[in-house]
Amino acid sequence: MIKQIKDNLNQINSLAQKNLKLRLRFKYRVIIFLISPIFSIIMPLIVMSHIFQFNESVGPWTKDNFVIFQILAYNI
């Protein structure tokens, strides 16, 4: 019984190591996987902060227009 559990754990460990090595085989995929969520958060903030800062008709961020800011940022 204990031998079967050890064998199963060794197989799980081997599969996990193989999967990790396959994922790290091409490092750019890992880097893109880690960076893409950061870009999706930061880019709308950068773009919309410039629009809200330089366009006086829109005005600065307030609690009244922040929801509009978020909708526009994620649609652009």
Phi and psi in degrees as a GROMACS rama.xvg file:
@    title "Ramachandran Plot"
@    xaxis  label "Phi"
@    yaxis  label "Psi"
@TYPE xy
-67.8658  -36.0507  ILE-2
-62.8729  -38.4684  LYS-3
-66.0541  -40.7374  GLN-4
-64.0614  -43.1384  ILE-5
-62.7771  -41.293  LYS-6
-62.8502  -43.455  ASP-7
-62.9698  -42.8951  ASN-8
-64.7215  -37.9987  LEU-9
-65.2205  -40.0365  ASN-10
-65.7838  -42.1264  GLN-11
-62.3526  -44.0004  ILE-12
-62.8815  -43.324  ASN-13
-62.9253  -43.5839  SER-14
-64.9791  -39.4976  LEU-15
-65.1932  -41.9621  ALA-16
-64.9697  -41.6908  GLN-17
-62.4785  -44.312  LYS-18
-62.8304  -42.9597  ASN-19
-63.0518  -43.246  LEU-20
-65.3212  -37.3194  LYS-21
-66.6813  -39.185  LEU-22
-68.4155  -35.4928  ARG-23
-85.6188  -0.297392  LEU-24
-62.4024  -43.6848  ARG-25
-111.179  101.919  PHE-26
-67.6713  -28.1828  LYS-27
-64.9378  -30.5274  TYR-28
-65.5575  -40.4744  ARG-29
-66.0238  -42.5253  VAL-30
-64.6808  -44.8768  ILE-31
-64.2214  -39.1666  ILE-32
-60.8843  -36.0526  PHE-33
-82.2697  -32.3926  LEU-34
-86.8637  -32.0101  ILE-35
-58.507  -39.4608  SER-36
-64.7735  -32.7563  PRO-37
-65.9869  -43.0354  ILE-38
-62.6655  -39.7964  PHE-39
-67.3087  -20.9521  SER-40
-90.4761  -43.236  ILE-41
-79.1896  -40.196  ILE-42
-60.7236  -46.044  MET-43
-61.0184  -35.4437  PRO-44
-64.6233  -41.6719  LEU-45
-66.3385  -48.9068  ILE-46
-62.9859  -50.2331  VAL-47
-72.6179  -27.6503  MET-48
-66.5781  -34.5516  SER-49
-70.9971  -39.2417  HIS-50
-65.3892  -45.5747  ILE-51
-70.8462  -29.7247  PHE-52
-77.5935  -41.1932  GLN-53
-94.3647  -16.7599  PHE-54
-98.7409  107.48  ASN-55
-72.7612  -23.0077  GLU-56
-70.4606  -27.9322  SER-57
-81.2236  -41.8449  VAL-58
86.5803  177.789  GLY-59
-76.3744  168.853  PRO-60
-68.0451  132.661  TRP-61
-135.33  174.438  THR-62
-67.6943  -20.0459  LYS-63
-79.2198  -35.2429  ASP-64
-108.072  7.51741  ASN-65
-69.4894  -34.8163  PHE-66
-65.5385  -40.7989  VAL-67
-63.2441  -40.5331  ILE-68
-57.267  -47.1392  PHE-69
-64.3169  -42.1463  GLN-70
-63.1974  -46.547  ILE-71
-64.6922  -40.6873  LEU-72
-62.7838  -43.2443  ALA-73
-83.115  -15.8436  TYR-74
-85.1545  -27.8894  ASN-75
